[in-house]
Amino acid sequence: MNDDFDDFPLPPQLGWMHDQPLLLASGSETRMAMLMDAGLPLVVSPSDVDESVIKARVKSEGGTAAHAAQELALAKAATVSQAYPGQITVGADQILVLPSEDGEIWFDKPDNRGLAHKHLSQLSGRTHELITATTVCIDGETRWSSIQTSTLTMRALSEAYIRAYLDTLGDEVLWSVGGYQLEGLGAQLFESVDGDFFTILGMDLTGLLSHFRDQRALLS
């Protein structure tokens, strides 16, 4: 087997002016690719924040999914940034919300194929919101934050299609909330999408880049 990856160069970097690379407090390959494709030098250090604890607390306090997403993004960025003095750190989180008679139903990433099947069946033929929170911290202090809401309407999916979709994606269906990936096969799931493409993928990239330019961390 040829282990030479020289034929697969990293995306070119452009305009980063900070003396340290950007730090991403997430293990998301999609967020990592977004930042690297945008030309930013990147170091990845996933946060070990227990998301379930924060979500349970926000729910018990009567908070919204948007509030929970903001707290999660902040907790991730703040925790990781404290371990890397002076380094610009980005945290992000998403929560999918399906309206119901009893209020909001919050969706997390499915843990297994059965749960992914259940999520797609619940979302089939219905409109839901995808809330994306993005936060920048330095030394544990918030420097910028964003909360964006996208509205997506999933077409009515047949049982045969759901099975075929799950068979084709395999474990990749477990990588994203709701079990869909809009940048790939997930595009087939929807009737309409209203929202910024980058935020649907997992991060307010355009807002983030604007913040970096305002702070002269990125060439304008």
C-alpha positions in Angstrom: 0.0 0.0 0.0 1.3 3.5 -0.9 1.3 5.6 2.3 2.5 8.7 0.4 -0.1 11.5 0.9 1.9 14.1 -1.0 -0.8 13.9 -3.7 -3.3 15.2 -1.2 -2.0 18.6 -0.1 -3.7 20.6 2.7 -5.8 23.6 1.6 -3.7 26.8 1.2 -3.7 29.3 4.1 -4.6 32.9 3.5 -4.4 36.0 5.6 -4.1 34.7 9.2 -2.3 37.3 11.2 -2.3 36.0 14.8 0.9 34.6 16.1 -0.7 31.3 17.0 -2.9 29.0 14.9 -6.6 29.0 15.5 -7.7 26.4 18.1 -10.9 24.4 17.5 -12.5 23.0 20.7 -14.4 20.3 18.7 -13.7 16.9 17.2 -16.1 17.6 14.3 -14.4 16.8 11.0 -16.9 19.0 9.2 -16.0 22.1 11.3 -12.4 21.3 10.9 -12.7 21.1 7.2 -14.7 24.3 7.0 -12.0 26.3 8.8 -9.1 24.7 6.9 -10.9 25.2 3.6 -11.3 28.9 4.5 -7.5 29.2 4.7 -7.0 29.2 8.5 -4.1 27.4 10.3 -5.8 25.1 12.7 -5.1 23.0 15.8 -7.8 20.7 17.1 -8.4 20.0 20.8 -11.8 18.6 21.5 -13.5 19.7 24.6 -14.4 17.1 27.3 -17.5 19.0 28.4 -20.4 16.7 29.4 -23.1 18.1 27.1 -25.9 16.0 28.8 -25.3 17.8 32.1 -25.6 21.3 30.6 -28.7 20.4 28.6 -30.4 18.8 31.6 -29.7 21.9 33.7 -31.0 24.3 31.0 -34.2 22.2 30.6 -34.8 22.1 34.4 -34.5 25.9 34.5 -37.0 26.2 31.7 -34.4 27.4 29.2 -34.7 27.1 25.4 -32.7 25.1 23.0 -31.0 28.3 21.8 -29.9 29.0 25.4 -28.6 25.4 25.7 -26.7 25.7 22.5 -25.1 29.0 23.5 -24.0 27.6 26.9 -22.5 24.5 25.3 -20.5 26.4 22.7 -19.2 28.7 25.4 -18.4 25.9 27.8 -16.4 24.1 25.1 -14.4 27.2 24.0 -13.8 28.5 27.5 -12.6 25.2 28.9 -10.2 24.5 26.1 -8.9 28.1 25.8 -7.8 28.1 29.5 -5.3 25.3 28.7 -3.8 27.3 25.8 -2.9 30.9 27.0 -3.4 33.6 24.4 -4.7 31.3 21.7 -7.9 32.1 19.9 -10.3 29.3 20.5 -13.6 28.4 18.8 -16.4 26.4 20.2 -19.7 25.4 18.5 -22.8 23.4 19.1 -26.0 22.5 17.4 -29.4 21.5 18.6 -32.2 20.4 16.4 -35.7 21.4 17.6 -39.0 19.8 16.4 -42.1 21.6 17.6 -44.7 19.4 19.4 -47.9 19.8 21.4 -45.8 19.5 24.6 -43.2 22.1 23.5 -39.8 21.6 22.0 -38.3 18.1 21.2 -34.5 18.4 21.2 -32.5 16.1 19.0 -28.9 15.0 19.6 -26.7 13.0 17.3 -28.0 9.5 17.1 -26.0 6.9 19.1 -26.9 4.0 16.8 -28.7 3.1 13.6 -31.9 2.4 15.3 -32.1 5.9 16.8 -31.1 7.4 13.5 -34.0 5.6 11.9 -36.3 6.9 14.6 -35.1 10.5 14.1 -35.6 10.4 10.4 -39.1 8.9 10.8 -40.0 11.6 13.3 -38.7 14.4 11.0 -40.2 13.0 7.8 -42.7 15.4 6.2 -42.2 18.0 9.0 -40.5 21.3 9.5 -37.9 21.7 12.2 -35.3 24.3 13.3 -31.6 23.8 13.5 -30.0 26.1 16.1 -26.2 26.7 15.7 -24.2 28.5 18.3 -20.6 29.7 17.8 -18.3 31.2 20.4 -14.8 32.6 20.4 -12.8 32.6 23.7 -9.3 33.7 24.7 -8.0 32.6 28.1 -11.5 31.5 29.1 -13.1 34.9 28.3 -15.8 35.3 25.6 -14.7 37.6 22.8 -17.5 36.9 20.3 -20.6 34.8 20.0 -23.3 34.0 17.5 -26.6 32.2 17.5 -28.3 31.3 14.2 -31.5 29.5 13.5 -32.2 27.7 10.2 -35.6 26.2 9.2 -35.7 23.0 7.2 -38.6 21.0 5.8 -38.0 17.4 5.2 -40.0 15.6 2.5 -42.1 12.6 3.3 -39.7 9.7 3.4 -40.7 6.2 2.5 -39.6 3.3 4.8 -37.7 1.9 1.9 -35.8 5.2 1.3 -34.9 5.5 5.0 -33.4 2.0 5.0 -31.5 2.7 1.8 -30.2 6.0 3.1 -29.0 4.3 6.3 -27.4 1.4 4.4 -25.6 3.8 2.1 -24.3 6.2 4.8 -23.4 3.5 7.3 -21.8 5.0 10.5 -21.6 8.4 8.9 -25.3 8.8 9.8 -24.2 9.0 13.4 -21.9 12.1 12.8 -24.6 14.7 12.6 -27.7 15.8 14.5 -30.8 14.5 12.9 -28.8 11.9 11.0 -28.5 14.1 7.9 -25.6 15.8 6.1 -26.8 18.6 3.9 -23.5 18.8 2.0 -23.9 15.2 0.8 -26.6 12.6 0.5 -28.7 14.5 3.1 -29.6 17.0 0.4 -32.0 14.4 -0.9 -34.0 14.5 2.3 -35.4 18.0 2.0 -38.2 20.0 0.3 -36.9 23.3 1.4 -34.0 24.9 3.4 -34.1 28.4 4.8 -30.8 29.4 6.5 -27.1 30.0 6.0 -25.4 26.9 4.5 -22.3 27.1 6.8 -24.4 27.4 10.0 -26.4 24.3 8.9 -23.1 22.4 8.5 -22.2 23.4 12.1 -20.7 26.8 12.5 -21.4 30.5 11.7 -18.3 30.7 9.4 -19.0 34.0 7.7 -19.7 35.7 11.1 -16.6 34.1 12.5 -14.4 35.3 9.7 -15.9 38.8 10.0 -15.0 38.9 13.7 -11.4 37.8 12.9 -11.1 40.7 10.4 -12.5 43.2 12.9 -10.0 42.0 15.4 -7.1 42.1 12.9 -6.5 38.4 13.3 -7.3 38.0 9.6 -6.2 40.2 6.7 -9.1 42.3 5.4 
